[in-house]
């Protein structure tokens, strides 16, 4: 089942800026942590540091057709398996271009008509801890699909 949310551009910006943009830095302190005494006076072993958080890969995606209100969906590629074939294919496609959506090319041999019905797509969020902001207008839905595949097909 696919969930589509409609949100404003301001809400998308707020969401993207609230997401972490980098993983927590690893400590450069190579010495072992001090051993603190337990309440009864015996020494206790040091507590292992918590592992750094994984970098997030989640994007708010929107598509607007020739001035109509935009449809928006949320793509979270950091959850692991699940979510269906379209989600897996979308995440794999973005992964192949390292999160640079301007490099996507799904089916460059697709034959499209000269119809002009502009589709403006936007993606904002983080990909592997890096901030992503992408916007592009395609001449029609066929051109959009040829270059972005399932990523904006919702």
PyMOL commands that set and color helices and strands:
alter all, ss='L'
color gray80, all
select helices_A, chain A and resi 9-18+85-96+101-103+141-148
alter helices_A, ss='H'
color red, helices_A
select strands_A, chain A and resi 58-65+71-76+119-127+130-138
alter strands_A, ss='S'
color yellow, strands_A
deselect
rebuild
show_as cartoon
